[in-house]
């Protein structure tokens, strides 16, 4: 055996021992690949049994095939790479949307500042109007109180006037009744006077008849006296 062969044998021996150590360490303290597969809930790992068992991985949503291999660690790494790629794509999309959003924020901030200043001016004007309205409302309230008092006085006067009207109406009704009674009495008196006047006329006629009769009797007596003489 040559010297080179001896060196090569030693190197192969050390390499084999190192590989055995690496395999032992991996089997004892390496990653728990089945647990890693269970933790990746967005992916579905399937073992296809047979003469040559094969692991495959695909996305749960959409069923997109990612990788297949006899080694579970390889398909897990492929799924992790796919997950990292998709996350990087999302990060890129979000990163791209940051600049427009920052511009929109700057624009809206400027607009809000202008609106805020305008609203402050508007609020100051409205506060002044509110103060003026409060003063006007207070004045109107005082005037309303005065008007209410005047209304009460007017209502009281109206009540008194209504009472006066009712009293006068009663007096007028009494006067009407008295007038009616007076008219009836006058009618009765006129009838009585008419009867009396009728009696007076009859008595006057009787008086005239008696006077004529007396005169006639006196003339007859004078004629008898003259005849006797």
HUWOWO-V961046 format. One record per run of one state. SS is the DSSP state (A for helix, B for strand, O for the rest). FROM is the first residue (numbers start at 1). TO is the last residue. If there is no record, write none. Layout:
ss=SS from=FROM to=TO
ss=SS from=FROM to=TO
//
This chain:
ss=O from=1 to=2
ss=A from=3 to=29
ss=O from=30 to=32
ss=A from=33 to=39
ss=O from=40 to=42
ss=B from=43 to=48
ss=O from=49 to=53
ss=B from=54 to=59
ss=O from=60 to=64
ss=B from=65 to=69
ss=O from=70 to=71
ss=A from=72 to=228
ss=O from=229 to=229
//
